[in-house]
Amino acid sequence: MIFQGLYNILDLYLNDSETFYEKVDIYFKKSIENIPINKNNLQETINAILDELTLQFTELGFSKIQIENKFADPFLKIENSELESINSSLDLYREKIAPMVYEIILEKIVDYLVDSGVAELMLKLKANDLLPLEFIMELKKLKEMLESNPEKMENLRKYINIKDKIIETFRENKCEIERLEDIRDPRDKLQLVYMIYRIINFFHLERLFDFSHMITYLENNMDEWLTSVPLITLKNPDIYFCGLYLATHLGAKFDKEEVRRFLLELYNEFIDEFDAPIIEATDQIYYFYKAIRLIDLDLYEKEIENLMKADSSFFEREYLMELETSQLVVILKMYKLLGFYEKIDNSKINAILNEIKRRITPEGIVQYRDGIISSEATYYVLFNAYMRDELDHLKKFKILDSVVERVYRNLEIIDFCRNTNFDLVSEIFYSCESLKLFNCIETKEMIYHLARFLFPQTISENGIFAKEIDRKTAKFRHLKVNKLTGQTIY
């Protein structure tokens, strides 16, 4: 997910990518074409193919753990709409598995650009006719360019190591993370477990962790986690939402009717307590909305209007300047999600947008006017620009530089063994989400950010910014981001 933009740059730069994909297909199809397909249980066939491919990759010199992690991706889940087009193992390979295979090799190709230790593996790929000669020559030329520009070489090295660094940190602290599940005070721990799970889920590492204690807790202690607490922020979600999210994604059993009753009571509290819920209680309303979506609870249009109402006094500069940057974006996002964006007076929208612009500085994006740079604020400002088709406005800012720097800084100081700093976990999560936007919003603006940070300026002389991303010839996955929700579209 965080390499997709990098693969796009390579595909735009290299001239013989199509031959590369063809050679990869020829090599791997031979080992799976005779695997019988079970139409009644396609997952069984996929597992047989993945077992064979894992063996093939390990024989080439790839890490078995890394291959298994890659094949744990939810992209490999068969959707009902795909069933008709799948009638053989080769169909399964073409439709679902081949993009993952390309990415496994492309990731090592990227490693080769900055790591001499990958040279032996590259030679083995070449010896097995997996890499076209012209493709290899272009890679060598690109590697030489990077070697003559140490700053970009270091940027690229740090960038491609982010994923492994995060996975390594979480794997090394597996026991400490699992012990967090033994919740004594849900107000202390449930929010933290939720945010850690979001990072684990981002990299599809669920199979590495034992969440059985958490499932037991959620199923047996609904009275503890089905509660709302004060001082909610976007990085400190309400307790009930953390519990509901985890229960839904971990498959824990819970009483949906009781959750619905709780949420409807919470709605009444919002209406009674606030004159302008969307402004005065932005974060609470946002997590309330996400919760009702999780359990398919629909509100009447009038009820939604009550949550969205706010008179002009709440859009005065003195009021808006006290809100977090991420809150400002979430207000706009909620208006979009609920169909109110076009109904709101333009002066109110512009007041929020003007305040957001005040938070974008040459050093990075801050959470308050005079606050510190924040990964959370960075994510929401990027998303707002995407939602409004204004990514071009951010091209002059070195946002990606700030995101990468903060990932490493936060990973260096996080400590799962003592009192885990919740803010650090949240910042790591929002850094990952920001990287997802840079990679999965496949526009020239985002390619520009990545290319400027990762590669020497001479790469642009190849005309990559003048080319269009061709999703048919670039055969790795092209994940997208929903323009309203921000969720990944597989």
Stockholm file with secondary structure:
# STOCKHOLM 1.0

chainA/1-490         MIFQGLYNILDLYLNDSETFYEKVDIYFKKSIENIPINKNNLQETINAILDELTLQFTELGFSKIQIENKFADPFLKIENSELESINSSLDLYREKIAPMVYEIILEKIVDYLVDSGVAELMLKLKANDLLPLEFIMELKKLKEMLESNPEKMENLRKYINIKDKIIETFRENKCEIERLEDIRDPRDKLQLVYMIYRIINFFHLERLFDFSHMITYLENNMDEWLTSVPLITLKNPDIYFCGLYLATHLGAKFDKEEVRRFLLELYNEFIDEFDAPIIEATDQIYYFYKAIRLIDLDLYEKEIENLMKADSSFFEREYLMELETSQLVVILKMYKLLGFYEKIDNSKINAILNEIKRRITPEGIVQYRDGIISSEATYYVLFNAYMRDELDHLKKFKILDSVVERVYRNLEIIDFCRNTNFDLVSEIFYSCESLKLFNCIETKEMIYHLARFLFPQTISENGIFAKEIDRKTAKFRHLKVNKLTGQTIY
#=GR chainA/1-490 SS CCSHHHHHHHHHHCSCHHHHHHHHHHHHHHHHTTSCCCTTCHHHHHHHHHHHHHHHHHHHTCCHHHHHHHTTCGGGSCCGGGGGGCCSHHHHIIIIIHHHHHHHHHHHHHHHHHCGGGHHHHHHHHHTTCSCHHHHHHHHHHHHHHHTCHHHHHHHHHHHHHHHHHHHHHHHTHHHHHHTTSCSCHHHHHHHHHHHHHHHHHTTCGGGSCCHHHHHHHHHCHHHHSCCCSSCBTTBCCHHHHHHHHHHHHTCCCCHHHHHHHHHHHHHHHHHHCSSHHHHTHHHHHHHHHHHHHTTCCCCHHHHHHHHCCCGGGGSHHHHTTSCHHHHHHHHHHHHHTTCTTTSCHHHHHHHHHHHHTTEETTEEBSSTTSCBCHHHHHHHHHHHHHTTCGGGGTTSCHHHHHHHHHHHHHHHCCSSSSCCHHHHHHHHHHHHHHHHHHHSCSHHHHHHHHHHHSCGGGGGGTGGGSCCCTTTSCSCCCEECTTTCCEEC
#=GC SS_cons         CCSHHHHHHHHHHCSCHHHHHHHHHHHHHHHHTTSCCCTTCHHHHHHHHHHHHHHHHHHHTCCHHHHHHHTTCGGGSCCGGGGGGCCSHHHHIIIIIHHHHHHHHHHHHHHHHHCGGGHHHHHHHHHTTCSCHHHHHHHHHHHHHHHTCHHHHHHHHHHHHHHHHHHHHHHHTHHHHHHTTSCSCHHHHHHHHHHHHHHHHHTTCGGGSCCHHHHHHHHHCHHHHSCCCSSCBTTBCCHHHHHHHHHHHHTCCCCHHHHHHHHHHHHHHHHHHCSSHHHHTHHHHHHHHHHHHHTTCCCCHHHHHHHHCCCGGGGSHHHHTTSCHHHHHHHHHHHHHTTCTTTSCHHHHHHHHHHHHTTEETTEEBSSTTSCBCHHHHHHHHHHHHHTTCGGGGTTSCHHHHHHHHHHHHHHHCCSSSSCCHHHHHHHHHHHHHHHHHHHSCSHHHHHHHHHHHSCGGGGGGTGGGSCCCTTTSCSCCCEECTTTCCEEC
//
